């Protein structure tokens, strides 16, 4: 009976889809795998994360050079006029060229390179985390559409049952077997069922629009989906999930961010030591008859008397403190979140099992027995309406619990940093 019920719901969903005026793309509906692929290729957040990786790669490339500072080339041309006699002055042209290079002497290049590499690792891990977040959000919206389709199927089946009861009630009222009050109750119940179906239809339109937004679906249509609301694959045990959280990209990004902050602190401390600039130049000086070739070697070192880079060191120290605190908070919050979601997931599994295996079979049996009892006059029409309502609420509870179980599973695997929580 349970299997037949879900088959009937599926057929009703298909019939409802044909009746509801929802613009969709003709052809095969989207599966979750196709939605993932489409969403990942069009996600604005994911493109921004990849762009941040490109920026970090550019910064890392700048640090791979032999030296951080570029060499400087200088050229000088001088023209002198000296009076050799009172009548004829002499013009002398002199020139000089040179090259200079600023050298870091406290290991700044190594700290800078390490900070850039850790920054690149941070961007790469954040891109991985963004990809996982995008997939989870796509799945949540996909599941919301599936859940509303199931709800519409249930409401459509219930509407048929309510209409049948209302028709039967009308005949009994006409025959004088029931009061006008009982007949009105049946009509009100049918009206409420139609109103609920209309509300769910509007919600389905909104859910499809939200799914189309994240998929960047063409705005003139709305995506149509197909799939299972429930997941047959068993959830991993809590200890396994907790052990996997250490490999979560988000936590790795926080660790890389802390390492980058530490390297920048070392870099700013090393910047207190003055850089040495060495230079080499050659030139020609003097009058034509006494030209001299000159070679000049220079060394310059700024005196660290006034600027000691204290502000940058303090800022780097604060950045390291914040990064370390953020990493520790992330580790703590991740473990706590996984524990809470796992216990909630287990509770929902038990709730779904109780509804499916105990509550719904009893409600369906009561509904069958009540129909026979109503025809034989053993119960009133009001009792029949109450039993029908109980069955509808039980079916609603099962769909809502199943949806909550699926979304909790998505959140649990996302918190644990596991991809492909649902098999493709």
Protein Blocks (a to p, Z undefined) as FASTA:
>chain_A
ZZmmmmmmmmmmmmmmmmpccdddedjdddfklmmmmmmmmmmklmmmmmmmmmmmmmmm
mmmpmbfbdcddddddddddddfbfklccddddddddddddddfehmmmmmmmmmmmmmm
mmmmmmmmmmmmmmmmmmmmmmmmmmmmmmmmmmmmmmmmmmmmmmmmmmmmmnopacfk
lmmmmmmmmmmmmmmmmmmmmmmmmmmmmmmmmnopafkbccdddddfbdfbdcddfklm
mmmmmmpmklmmmmmmmmmmmmmmmmmmmmmpccdddddddddedjfklcccdddddddd
dddfkbgolmmmmmmmmmmmmmmmmmmmmmmmmmmmmmmmmmmmmmmmmmmmmmmmmmmm
mmmmmmmmmmmmmmnopacfklmmmmmmmmmmmmmmmmmmmmmmmmmmmmmmmmnopahk
baZZ
